[in-house]
């Protein structure tokens, strides 16, 4: 027997008819996503590669907005994707 049938069999006549379901609580945090370790690692590597290459296309003004100069952006962009 499952849990619902067990509870219904315990409740008698009018109790069963007036029984209200319990409201579910809202989740305050999103449910954790489950990734295979290798899949998550390759996604991280790809993200690093794409974002580091994007640094090379930013103008001096855009780099200044994010707190970098050209030499810092170039150093970050030339790092291999597997390095943090």
PDB file of N, CA, C and O in Angstrom:
ATOM      1  N   UNK A   1       0.845  -1.195   0.000  1.00  0.00           N
ATOM      2  CA  UNK A   1       0.000   0.000   0.000  1.00  0.00           C
ATOM      3  C   UNK A   1       0.879   1.243   0.000  1.00  0.00           C
ATOM      4  O   UNK A   1       1.965   1.259   0.578  1.00  0.00           O
ATOM      5  N   UNK A   2       0.385   2.275  -0.659  1.00  0.00           N
ATOM      6  CA  UNK A   2       1.152   3.519  -0.633  1.00  0.00           C
ATOM      7  C   UNK A   2       0.634   4.409   0.478  1.00  0.00           C
ATOM      8  O   UNK A   2      -0.371   4.075   1.105  1.00  0.00           O
ATOM      9  N   UNK A   3       1.277   5.515   0.741  1.00  0.00           N
ATOM     10  CA  UNK A   3       0.944   6.389   1.863  1.00  0.00           C
ATOM     11  C   UNK A   3      -0.454   6.961   1.821  1.00  0.00           C
ATOM     12  O   UNK A   3      -1.091   7.085   2.867  1.00  0.00           O
ATOM     13  N   UNK A   4      -0.960   7.316   0.638  1.00  0.00           N
ATOM     14  CA  UNK A   4      -2.290   7.925   0.528  1.00  0.00           C
ATOM     15  C   UNK A   4      -3.361   6.913   0.891  1.00  0.00           C
ATOM     16  O   UNK A   4      -4.295   7.240   1.623  1.00  0.00           O
ATOM     17  N   UNK A   5      -3.243   5.698   0.396  1.00  0.00           N
ATOM     18  CA  UNK A   5      -4.244   4.677   0.689  1.00  0.00           C
ATOM     19  C   UNK A   5      -4.229   4.325   2.167  1.00  0.00           C
ATOM     20  O   UNK A   5      -5.289   4.096   2.749  1.00  0.00           O
ATOM     21  N   UNK A   6      -3.062   4.277   2.788  1.00  0.00           N
ATOM     22  CA  UNK A   6      -2.962   3.988   4.215  1.00  0.00           C
ATOM     23  C   UNK A   6      -3.708   5.039   5.031  1.00  0.00           C
ATOM     24  O   UNK A   6      -4.437   4.693   5.961  1.00  0.00           O
ATOM     25  N   UNK A   7      -3.535   6.320   4.697  1.00  0.00           N
ATOM     26  CA  UNK A   7      -4.194   7.390   5.436  1.00  0.00           C
ATOM     27  C   UNK A   7      -5.696   7.339   5.202  1.00  0.00           C
ATOM     28  O   UNK A   7      -6.468   7.521   6.143  1.00  0.00           O
ATOM     29  N   UNK A   8      -6.123   7.098   3.980  1.00  0.00           N
ATOM     30  CA  UNK A   8      -7.551   7.046   3.688  1.00  0.00           C
ATOM     31  C   UNK A   8      -8.233   5.885   4.405  1.00  0.00           C
ATOM     32  O   UNK A   8      -9.390   5.999   4.811  1.00  0.00           O
ATOM     33  N   UNK A   9      -7.539   4.794   4.558  1.00  0.00           N
ATOM     34  CA  UNK A   9      -8.148   3.651   5.229  1.00  0.00           C
ATOM     35  C   UNK A   9      -8.303   3.900   6.726  1.00  0.00           C
ATOM     36  O   UNK A   9      -9.171   3.301   7.360  1.00  0.00           O
ATOM     37  N   UNK A  10      -7.472   4.779   7.305  1.00  0.00           N
ATOM     38  CA  UNK A  10      -7.561   5.093   8.720  1.00  0.00           C
ATOM     39  C   UNK A  10      -8.687   6.081   8.981  1.00  0.00           C
ATOM     40  O   UNK A  10      -9.385   5.967   9.988  1.00  0.00           O
ATOM     41  N   UNK A  11      -8.875   7.048   8.092  1.00  0.00           N
ATOM     42  CA  UNK A  11      -9.937   8.043   8.278  1.00  0.00           C
ATOM     43  C   UNK A  11     -11.300   7.383   8.099  1.00  0.00           C
ATOM     44  O   UNK A  11     -11.480   6.556   7.205  1.00  0.00           O
ATOM     45  N   UNK A  12     -12.244   7.739   8.933  1.00  0.00           N
ATOM     46  CA  UNK A  12     -13.575   7.164   8.879  1.00  0.00           C
ATOM     47  C   UNK A  12     -14.538   8.100   8.156  1.00  0.00           C
ATOM     48  O   UNK A  12     -14.417   9.315   8.315  1.00  0.00           O
ATOM     49  N   UNK A  13     -15.449   7.615   7.403  1.00  0.00           N
ATOM     50  CA  UNK A  13     -16.542   8.304   6.731  1.00  0.00           C
ATOM     51  C   UNK A  13     -16.391   9.791   6.506  1.00  0.00           C
ATOM     52  O   UNK A  13     -15.750  10.214   5.544  1.00  0.00           O
ATOM     53  N   UNK A  14     -17.004  10.627   7.426  1.00  0.00           N
ATOM     54  CA  UNK A  14     -17.048  12.068   7.229  1.00  0.00           C
ATOM     55  C   UNK A  14     -15.662  12.696   7.366  1.00  0.00           C
ATOM     56  O   UNK A  14     -15.396  13.728   6.751  1.00  0.00           O
ATOM     57  N   UNK A  15     -14.781  12.099   8.156  1.00  0.00           N
ATOM     58  CA  UNK A  15     -13.415  12.613   8.268  1.00  0.00           C
ATOM     59  C   UNK A  15     -12.717  12.557   6.909  1.00  0.00           C
ATOM     60  O   UNK A  15     -11.981  13.474   6.543  1.00  0.00           O
ATOM     61  N   UNK A  16     -12.950  11.484   6.174  1.00  0.00           N
ATOM     62  CA  UNK A  16     -12.324  11.310   4.881  1.00  0.00           C
ATOM     63  C   UNK A  16     -12.830  12.370   3.896  1.00  0.00           C
ATOM     64  O   UNK A  16     -12.060  12.869   3.075  1.00  0.00           O
ATOM     65  N   UNK A  17     -14.121  12.714   3.975  1.00  0.00           N
ATOM     66  CA  UNK A  17     -14.712  13.679   3.053  1.00  0.00           C
ATOM     67  C   UNK A  17     -14.249  15.109   3.341  1.00  0.00           C
ATOM     68  O   UNK A  17     -14.131  15.911   2.414  1.00  0.00           O
ATOM     69  N   UNK A  18     -13.982  15.444   4.615  1.00  0.00           N
ATOM     70  CA  UNK A  18     -13.599  16.811   4.968  1.00  0.00           C
ATOM     71  C   UNK A  18     -12.088  17.010   5.015  1.00  0.00           C
ATOM     72  O   UNK A  18     -11.616  18.120   5.257  1.00  0.00           O
ATOM     73  N   UNK A  19     -11.350  15.971   4.792  1.00  0.00           N
ATOM     74  CA  UNK A  19      -9.891  16.063   4.857  1.00  0.00           C
ATOM     75  C   UNK A  19      -9.384  16.976   3.749  1.00  0.00           C
ATOM     76  O   UNK A  19      -9.694  16.765   2.576  1.00  0.00           O
ATOM     77  N   UNK A  20      -8.605  17.991   4.118  1.00  0.00           N
ATOM     78  CA  UNK A  20      -8.011  18.927   3.163  1.00  0.00           C
ATOM     79  C   UNK A  20      -6.530  18.581   2.979  1.00  0.00           C
ATOM     80  O   UNK A  20      -5.842  18.277   3.953  1.00  0.00           O
ATOM     81  N   UNK A  21      -6.042  18.627   1.748  1.00  0.00           N
ATOM     82  CA  UNK A  21      -4.619  18.343   1.549  1.00  0.00           C
ATOM     83  C   UNK A  21      -3.758  19.434   2.173  1.00  0.00           C
ATOM     84  O   UNK A  21      -4.163  20.595   2.242  1.00  0.00           O
ATOM     85  N   UNK A  22      -2.580  19.056   2.622  1.00  0.00           N
ATOM     86  CA  UNK A  22      -1.649  19.991   3.221  1.00  0.00           C
ATOM     87  C   UNK A  22      -1.000  20.814   2.116  1.00  0.00           C
ATOM     88  O   UNK A  22      -0.554  20.268   1.107  1.00  0.00           O
ATOM     89  N   UNK A  23      -0.950  22.131   2.310  1.00  0.00           N
ATOM     90  CA  UNK A  23      -0.318  23.000   1.313  1.00  0.00           C
ATOM     91  C   UNK A  23       1.183  22.756   1.285  1.00  0.00           C
ATOM     92  O   UNK A  23       1.813  22.577   2.327  1.00  0.00           O
ATOM     93  N   UNK A  24       1.740  22.749   0.105  1.00  0.00           N
ATOM     94  CA  UNK A  24       3.180  22.548  -0.015  1.00  0.00           C
ATOM     95  C   UNK A  24       3.897  23.861   0.248  1.00  0.00           C
ATOM     96  O   UNK A  24       3.405  24.937  -0.093  1.00  0.00           O
ATOM     97  N   UNK A  25       5.047  23.752   0.850  1.00  0.00           N
ATOM     98  CA  UNK A  25       5.850  24.941   1.121  1.00  0.00           C
ATOM     99  C   UNK A  25       6.574  25.358  -0.150  1.00  0.00           C
ATOM    100  O   UNK A  25       6.974  24.523  -0.960  1.00  0.00           O
ATOM    101  N   UNK A  26       6.734  26.662  -0.305  1.00  0.00           N
ATOM    102  CA  UNK A  26       7.492  27.158  -1.439  1.00  0.00           C
ATOM    103  C   UNK A  26       8.975  26.902  -1.198  1.00  0.00           C
ATOM    104  O   UNK A  26       9.456  26.978  -0.067  1.00  0.00           O
ATOM    105  N   UNK A  27       9.664  26.607  -2.239  1.00  0.00           N
ATOM    106  CA  UNK A  27      11.110  26.436  -2.127  1.00  0.00           C
ATOM    107  C   UNK A  27      11.761  27.804  -2.141  1.00  0.00           C
ATOM    108  O   UNK A  27      11.435  28.652  -2.972  1.00  0.00           O
ATOM    109  N   UNK A  28      12.670  28.010  -1.229  1.00  0.00           N
ATOM    110  CA  UNK A  28      13.372  29.281  -1.198  1.00  0.00           C
ATOM    111  C   UNK A  28      14.614  29.250  -2.075  1.00  0.00           C
ATOM    112  O   UNK A  28      15.117  30.298  -2.479  1.00  0.00           O
ATOM    113  N   UNK A  29      15.102  28.072  -2.367  1.00  0.00           N
ATOM    114  CA  UNK A  29      16.262  27.936  -3.236  1.00  0.00           C
ATOM    115  C   UNK A  29      15.886  27.006  -4.377  1.00  0.00           C
ATOM    116  O   UNK A  29      15.077  26.097  -4.192  1.00  0.00           O
ATOM    117  N   UNK A  30      16.458  27.220  -5.545  1.00  0.00           N
ATOM    118  CA  UNK A  30      16.149  26.315  -6.646  1.00  0.00           C
ATOM    119  C   UNK A  30      16.667  24.918  -6.358  1.00  0.00           C
ATOM    120  O   UNK A  30      17.638  24.733  -5.623  1.00  0.00           O
ATOM    121  N   UNK A  31      16.014  23.960  -6.940  1.00  0.00           N
ATOM    122  CA  UNK A  31      16.454  22.578  -6.761  1.00  0.00           C
ATOM    123  C   UNK A  31      17.832  22.422  -7.376  1.00  0.00           C
ATOM    124  O   UNK A  31      18.105  22.989  -8.434  1.00  0.00           O
ATOM    125  N   UNK A  32      18.698  21.666  -6.733  1.00  0.00           N
ATOM    126  CA  UNK A  32      20.044  21.504  -7.288  1.00  0.00           C
ATOM    127  C   UNK A  32      19.988  20.749  -8.607  1.00  0.00           C
ATOM    128  O   UNK A  32      19.219  19.799  -8.754  1.00  0.00           O
ATOM    129  N   UNK A  33      20.790  21.166  -9.547  1.00  0.00           N
ATOM    130  CA  UNK A  33      20.859  20.463 -10.816  1.00  0.00           C
ATOM    131  C   UNK A  33      21.915  19.385 -10.715  1.00  0.00           C
ATOM    132  O   UNK A  33      22.974  19.576 -10.117  1.00  0.00           O
ATOM    133  N   UNK A  34      21.611  18.283 -11.294  1.00  0.00           N
ATOM    134  CA  UNK A  34      22.523  17.151 -11.231  1.00  0.00           C
ATOM    135  C   UNK A  34      23.223  17.048 -12.577  1.00  0.00           C
ATOM    136  O   UNK A  34      22.571  16.892 -13.610  1.00  0.00           O
ATOM    137  N   UNK A  35      24.532  17.135 -12.568  1.00  0.00           N
ATOM    138  CA  UNK A  35      25.335  17.012 -13.784  1.00  0.00           C
ATOM    139  C   UNK A  35      26.330  15.885 -13.595  1.00  0.00           C
ATOM    140  O   UNK A  35      26.824  15.643 -12.494  1.00  0.00           O
ATOM    141  N   UNK A  36      26.602  15.224 -14.657  1.00  0.00           N
ATOM    142  CA  UNK A  36      27.691  14.268 -14.605  1.00  0.00           C
ATOM    143  C   UNK A  36      28.987  15.050 -14.466  1.00  0.00           C
ATOM    144  O   UNK A  36      29.131  16.102 -15.089  1.00  0.00           O
ATOM    145  N   UNK A  37      29.916  14.580 -13.686  1.00  0.00           N
ATOM    146  CA  UNK A  37      31.152  15.329 -13.486  1.00  0.00           C
ATOM    147  C   UNK A  37      31.857  15.707 -14.789  1.00  0.00           C
ATOM    148  O   UNK A  37      32.330  16.835 -14.926  1.00  0.00           O
ATOM    149  N   UNK A  38      31.933  14.796 -15.730  1.00  0.00           N
ATOM    150  CA  UNK A  38      32.625  15.088 -16.984  1.00  0.00           C
ATOM    151  C   UNK A  38      31.867  16.137 -17.789  1.00  0.00           C
ATOM    152  O   UNK A  38      32.482  17.016 -18.392  1.00  0.00           O
ATOM    153  N   UNK A  39      30.558  16.054 -17.804  1.00  0.00           N
ATOM    154  CA  UNK A  39      29.757  17.015 -18.546  1.00  0.00           C
ATOM    155  C   UNK A  39      29.905  18.403 -17.949  1.00  0.00           C
ATOM    156  O   UNK A  39      30.066  19.379 -18.682  1.00  0.00           O
ATOM    157  N   UNK A  40      29.852  18.500 -16.645  1.00  0.00           N
ATOM    158  CA  UNK A  40      30.010  19.790 -15.982  1.00  0.00           C
ATOM    159  C   UNK A  40      31.390  20.377 -16.204  1.00  0.00           C
ATOM    160  O   UNK A  40      31.540  21.588 -16.369  1.00  0.00           O
ATOM    161  N   UNK A  41      32.378  19.534 -16.207  1.00  0.00           N
ATOM    162  CA  UNK A  41      33.746  19.993 -16.415  1.00  0.00           C
ATOM    163  C   UNK A  41      33.916  20.547 -17.827  1.00  0.00           C
ATOM    164  O   UNK A  41      34.523  21.602 -18.006  1.00  0.00           O
ATOM    165  N   UNK A  42      33.385  19.846 -18.832  1.00  0.00           N
ATOM    166  CA  UNK A  42      33.507  20.334 -20.209  1.00  0.00           C
ATOM    167  C   UNK A  42      32.718  21.614 -20.411  1.00  0.00           C
ATOM    168  O   UNK A  42      33.139  22.486 -21.170  1.00  0.00           O
ATOM    169  N   UNK A  43      31.586  21.737 -19.748  1.00  0.00           N
ATOM    170  CA  UNK A  43      30.815  22.986 -19.836  1.00  0.00           C
ATOM    171  C   UNK A  43      31.603  24.140 -19.231  1.00  0.00           C
ATOM    172  O   UNK A  43      31.599  25.247 -19.771  1.00  0.00           O
ATOM    173  N   UNK A  44      32.274  23.892 -18.124  1.00  0.00           N
ATOM    174  CA  UNK A  44      33.109  24.912 -17.499  1.00  0.00           C
ATOM    175  C   UNK A  44      34.265  25.295 -18.413  1.00  0.00           C
ATOM    176  O   UNK A  44      34.564  26.479 -18.574  1.00  0.00           O
ATOM    177  N   UNK A  45      34.915  24.302 -19.013  1.00  0.00           N
ATOM    178  CA  UNK A  45      36.015  24.575 -19.931  1.00  0.00           C
ATOM    179  C   UNK A  45      35.546  25.416 -21.118  1.00  0.00           C
ATOM    180  O   UNK A  45      36.218  26.366 -21.519  1.00  0.00           O
ATOM    181  N   UNK A  46      34.401  25.061 -21.668  1.00  0.00           N
ATOM    182  CA  UNK A  46      33.888  25.823 -22.802  1.00  0.00           C
ATOM    183  C   UNK A  46      33.565  27.251 -22.389  1.00  0.00           C
ATOM    184  O   UNK A  46      33.861  28.191 -23.126  1.00  0.00           O
ATOM    185  N   UNK A  47      32.966  27.420 -21.227  1.00  0.00           N
ATOM    186  CA  UNK A  47      32.652  28.769 -20.733  1.00  0.00           C
ATOM    187  C   UNK A  47      33.918  29.606 -20.580  1.00  0.00           C
ATOM    188  O   UNK A  47      33.946  30.775 -20.965  1.00  0.00           O
ATOM    189  N   UNK A  48      34.955  29.009 -20.022  1.00  0.00           N
ATOM    190  CA  UNK A  48      36.217  29.733 -19.870  1.00  0.00           C
ATOM    191  C   UNK A  48      36.790  30.134 -21.221  1.00  0.00           C
ATOM    192  O   UNK A  48      37.254  31.261 -21.397  1.00  0.00           O
ATOM    193  N   UNK A  49      36.758  29.207 -22.176  1.00  0.00           N
ATOM    194  CA  UNK A  49      37.326  29.479 -23.490  1.00  0.00           C
ATOM    195  C   UNK A  49      36.578  30.609 -24.180  1.00  0.00           C
ATOM    196  O   UNK A  49      37.197  31.526 -24.719  1.00  0.00           O
ATOM    197  N   UNK A  50      35.243  30.550 -24.166  1.00  0.00           N
ATOM    198  CA  UNK A  50      34.428  31.569 -24.830  1.00  0.00           C
ATOM    199  C   UNK A  50      34.593  32.929 -24.154  1.00  0.00           C
ATOM    200  O   UNK A  50      34.775  33.940 -24.833  1.00  0.00           O
ATOM    201  N   UNK A  51      34.530  32.959 -22.830  1.00  0.00           N
ATOM    202  CA  UNK A  51      34.612  34.252 -22.138  1.00  0.00           C
ATOM    203  C   UNK A  51      36.005  34.867 -22.250  1.00  0.00           C
ATOM    204  O   UNK A  51      36.138  36.088 -22.333  1.00  0.00           O
ATOM    205  N   UNK A  52      37.035  34.037 -22.253  1.00  0.00           N
ATOM    206  CA  UNK A  52      38.395  34.571 -22.403  1.00  0.00           C
ATOM    207  C   UNK A  52      38.619  35.110 -23.810  1.00  0.00           C
ATOM    208  O   UNK A  52      39.294  36.125 -23.981  1.00  0.00           O
ATOM    209  N   UNK A  53      38.068  34.452 -24.807  1.00  0.00           N
ATOM    210  CA  UNK A  53      38.183  34.964 -26.174  1.00  0.00           C
ATOM    211  C   UNK A  53      37.398  36.256 -26.337  1.00  0.00           C
ATOM    212  O   UNK A  53      37.796  37.128 -27.110  1.00  0.00           O
ATOM    213  N   UNK A  54      36.304  36.389 -25.630  1.00  0.00           N
ATOM    214  CA  UNK A  54      35.494  37.611 -25.715  1.00  0.00           C
ATOM    215  C   UNK A  54      36.254  38.810 -25.160  1.00  0.00           C
ATOM    216  O   UNK A  54      36.028  39.939 -25.596  1.00  0.00           O
ATOM    217  N   UNK A  55      37.142  38.582 -24.213  1.00  0.00           N
ATOM    218  CA  UNK A  55      37.941  39.684 -23.666  1.00  0.00           C
ATOM    219  C   UNK A  55      38.776  40.369 -24.743  1.00  0.00           C
ATOM    220  O   UNK A  55      39.012  41.575 -24.680  1.00  0.00           O
ATOM    221  N   UNK A  56      39.217  39.605 -25.719  1.00  0.00           N
ATOM    222  CA  UNK A  56      40.047  40.177 -26.781  1.00  0.00           C
ATOM    223  C   UNK A  56      39.265  41.118 -27.695  1.00  0.00           C
ATOM    224  O   UNK A  56      39.856  41.951 -28.382  1.00  0.00           O
ATOM    225  N   UNK A  57      37.951  40.990 -27.703  1.00  0.00           N
ATOM    226  CA  UNK A  57      37.120  41.821 -28.579  1.00  0.00           C
ATOM    227  C   UNK A  57      36.608  43.080 -27.893  1.00  0.00           C
ATOM    228  O   UNK A  57      35.943  43.896 -28.531  1.00  0.00           O
ATOM    229  N   UNK A  58      36.900  43.255 -26.614  1.00  0.00           N
ATOM    230  CA  UNK A  58      36.409  44.431 -25.895  1.00  0.00           C
ATOM    231  C   UNK A  58      37.281  45.655 -26.191  1.00  0.00           C
ATOM    232  O   UNK A  58      38.491  45.541 -26.389  1.00  0.00           O
ATOM    233  N   UNK A  59      36.652  46.800 -26.215  1.00  0.00           N
ATOM    234  CA  UNK A  59      37.389  48.053 -26.404  1.00  0.00           C
ATOM    235  C   UNK A  59      38.048  48.458 -25.089  1.00  0.00           C
ATOM    236  O   UNK A  59      37.771  47.886 -24.035  1.00  0.00           O
ATOM    237  N   UNK A  60      38.932  49.461 -25.175  1.00  0.00           N
ATOM    238  CA  UNK A  60      39.590  49.951 -23.956  1.00  0.00           C
ATOM    239  C   UNK A  60      38.579  50.491 -22.952  1.00  0.00           C
ATOM    240  O   UNK A  60      38.748  50.304 -21.747  1.00  0.00           O
ATOM    241  N   UNK A  61      37.537  51.153 -23.428  1.00  0.00           N
ATOM    242  CA  UNK A  61      36.503  51.672 -22.526  1.00  0.00           C
ATOM    243  C   UNK A  61      35.748  50.543 -21.835  1.00  0.00           C
ATOM    244  O   UNK A  61      35.462  50.621 -20.640  1.00  0.00           O
ATOM    245  N   UNK A  62      35.428  49.501 -22.583  1.00  0.00           N
ATOM    246  CA  UNK A  62      34.721  48.361 -21.986  1.00  0.00           C
ATOM    247  C   UNK A  62      35.608  47.634 -20.980  1.00  0.00           C
ATOM    248  O   UNK A  62      35.136  47.202 -19.929  1.00  0.00           O
ATOM    249  N   UNK A  63      36.877  47.503 -21.301  1.00  0.00           N
ATOM    250  CA  UNK A  63      37.802  46.872 -20.350  1.00  0.00           C
ATOM    251  C   UNK A  63      37.920  47.698 -19.079  1.00  0.00           C
ATOM    252  O   UNK A  63      37.962  47.151 -17.977  1.00  0.00           O
ATOM    253  N   UNK A  64      37.974  49.011 -19.236  1.00  0.00           N
ATOM    254  CA  UNK A  64      38.059  49.894 -18.070  1.00  0.00           C
ATOM    255  C   UNK A  64      36.800  49.740 -17.206  1.00  0.00           C
ATOM    256  O   UNK A  64      36.884  49.801 -15.979  1.00  0.00           O
ATOM    257  N   UNK A  65      35.634  49.541 -17.837  1.00  0.00           N
ATOM    258  CA  UNK A  65      34.383  49.353 -17.088  1.00  0.00           C
ATOM    259  C   UNK A  65      34.426  48.116 -16.192  1.00  0.00           C
ATOM    260  O   UNK A  65      33.831  48.106 -15.115  1.00  0.00           O
ATOM    261  N   UNK A  66      35.118  47.090 -16.629  1.00  0.00           N
ATOM    262  CA  UNK A  66      35.193  45.872 -15.810  1.00  0.00           C
ATOM    263  C   UNK A  66      36.467  45.811 -14.975  1.00  0.00           C
ATOM    264  O   UNK A  66      36.745  44.805 -14.322  1.00  0.00           O
ATOM    265  N   UNK A  67      37.228  46.885 -15.001  1.00  0.00           N
ATOM    266  CA  UNK A  67      38.395  46.988 -14.126  1.00  0.00           C
ATOM    267  C   UNK A  67      39.653  46.339 -14.644  1.00  0.00           C
ATOM    268  O   UNK A  67      40.515  45.949 -13.858  1.00  0.00           O
ATOM    269  N   UNK A  68      39.777  46.215 -15.960  1.00  0.00           N
ATOM    270  CA  UNK A  68      40.973  45.615 -16.557  1.00  0.00           C
ATOM    271  C   UNK A  68      41.589  46.574 -17.559  1.00  0.00           C
ATOM    272  O   UNK A  68      40.918  47.458 -18.093  1.00  0.00           O
ATOM    273  N   UNK A  69      42.879  46.384 -17.804  1.00  0.00           N
ATOM    274  CA  UNK A  69      43.496  47.085 -18.930  1.00  0.00           C
ATOM    275  C   UNK A  69      43.812  46.030 -19.993  1.00  0.00           C
ATOM    276  O   UNK A  69      43.585  44.838 -19.786  1.00  0.00           O
ATOM    277  N   UNK A  70      44.340  46.486 -21.134  1.00  0.00           N
ATOM    278  CA  UNK A  70      44.560  45.563 -22.246  1.00  0.00           C
ATOM    279  C   UNK A  70      45.523  44.435 -21.880  1.00  0.00           C
ATOM    280  O   UNK A  70      45.288  43.283 -22.244  1.00  0.00           O
ATOM    281  N   UNK A  71      46.587  44.748 -21.177  1.00  0.00           N
ATOM    282  CA  UNK A  71      47.569  43.712 -20.843  1.00  0.00           C
ATOM    283  C   UNK A  71      46.981  42.648 -19.904  1.00  0.00           C
ATOM    284  O   UNK A  71      47.284  41.463 -20.042  1.00  0.00           O
ATOM    285  N   UNK A  72      46.149  43.067 -18.961  1.00  0.00           N
ATOM    286  CA  UNK A  72      45.503  42.099 -18.062  1.00  0.00           C
ATOM    287  C   UNK A  72      44.514  41.229 -18.842  1.00  0.00           C
ATOM    288  O   UNK A  72      44.448  40.018 -18.632  1.00  0.00           O
ATOM    289  N   UNK A  73      43.746  41.850 -19.741  1.00  0.00           N
ATOM    290  CA  UNK A  73      42.782  41.094 -20.543  1.00  0.00           C
ATOM    291  C   UNK A  73      43.499  40.103 -21.447  1.00  0.00           C
ATOM    292  O   UNK A  73      43.057  38.965 -21.606  1.00  0.00           O
ATOM    293  N   UNK A  74      44.614  40.541 -22.043  1.00  0.00           N
ATOM    294  CA  UNK A  74      45.380  39.651 -22.912  1.00  0.00           C
ATOM    295  C   UNK A  74      45.963  38.482 -22.119  1.00  0.00           C
ATOM    296  O   UNK A  74      45.959  37.346 -22.594  1.00  0.00           O
ATOM    297  N   UNK A  75      46.462  38.752 -20.919  1.00  0.00           N
ATOM    298  CA  UNK A  75      47.003  37.684 -20.068  1.00  0.00           C
ATOM    299  C   UNK A  75      45.922  36.668 -19.716  1.00  0.00           C
ATOM    300  O   UNK A  75      46.172  35.463 -19.742  1.00  0.00           O
ATOM    301  N   UNK A  76      44.734  37.140 -19.391  1.00  0.00           N
ATOM    302  CA  UNK A  76      43.628  36.235 -19.061  1.00  0.00           C
ATOM    303  C   UNK A  76      43.166  35.464 -20.299  1.00  0.00           C
ATOM    304  O   UNK A  76      42.878  34.270 -20.225  1.00  0.00           O
ATOM    305  N   UNK A  77      43.100  36.151 -21.425  1.00  0.00           N
ATOM    306  CA  UNK A  77      42.611  35.523 -22.655  1.00  0.00           C
ATOM    307  C   UNK A  77      43.557  34.459 -23.192  1.00  0.00           C
ATOM    308  O   UNK A  77      43.117  33.532 -23.873  1.00  0.00           O
ATOM    309  N   UNK A  78      44.821  34.572 -22.905  1.00  0.00           N
ATOM    310  CA  UNK A  78      45.784  33.590 -23.422  1.00  0.00           C
ATOM    311  C   UNK A  78      46.014  32.413 -22.481  1.00  0.00           C
ATOM    312  O   UNK A  78      46.807  31.523 -22.788  1.00  0.00           O
ATOM    313  N   UNK A  79      45.331  32.397 -21.344  1.00  0.00           N
ATOM    314  CA  UNK A  79      45.428  31.236 -20.450  1.00  0.00           C
ATOM    315  C   UNK A  79      44.753  30.041 -21.110  1.00  0.00           C
ATOM    316  O   UNK A  79      43.750  30.208 -21.804  1.00  0.00           O
ATOM    317  N   UNK A  80      45.283  28.849 -20.907  1.00  0.00           N
ATOM    318  CA  UNK A  80      44.584  27.655 -21.389  1.00  0.00           C
ATOM    319  C   UNK A  80      43.245  27.480 -20.655  1.00  0.00           C
ATOM    320  O   UNK A  80      43.106  27.876 -19.497  1.00  0.00           O
ATOM    321  N   UNK A  81      42.279  26.890 -21.338  1.00  0.00           N
ATOM    322  CA  UNK A  81      40.936  26.767 -20.756  1.00  0.00           C
ATOM    323  C   UNK A  81      40.902  25.905 -19.503  1.00  0.00           C
ATOM    324  O   UNK A  81      39.986  26.047 -18.692  1.00  0.00           O
ATOM    325  N   UNK A  82      41.867  25.020 -19.321  1.00  0.00           N
ATOM    326  CA  UNK A  82      41.847  24.145 -18.145  1.00  0.00           C
ATOM    327  C   UNK A  82      42.453  24.807 -16.909  1.00  0.00           C
ATOM    328  O   UNK A  82      42.379  24.251 -15.814  1.00  0.00           O
ATOM    329  N   UNK A  83      43.045  25.977 -17.072  1.00  0.00           N
ATOM    330  CA  UNK A  83      43.589  26.687 -15.911  1.00  0.00           C
ATOM    331  C   UNK A  83      42.571  27.672 -15.376  1.00  0.00           C
ATOM    332  O   UNK A  83      41.845  28.316 -16.135  1.00  0.00           O
ATOM    333  N   UNK A  84      42.529  27.777 -14.076  1.00  0.00           N
ATOM    334  CA  UNK A  84      41.590  28.683 -13.422  1.00  0.00           C
ATOM    335  C   UNK A  84      42.016  30.108 -13.524  1.00  0.00           C
ATOM    336  O   UNK A  84      41.327  30.996 -13.021  1.00  0.00           O
TER     337      UNK A  84
END
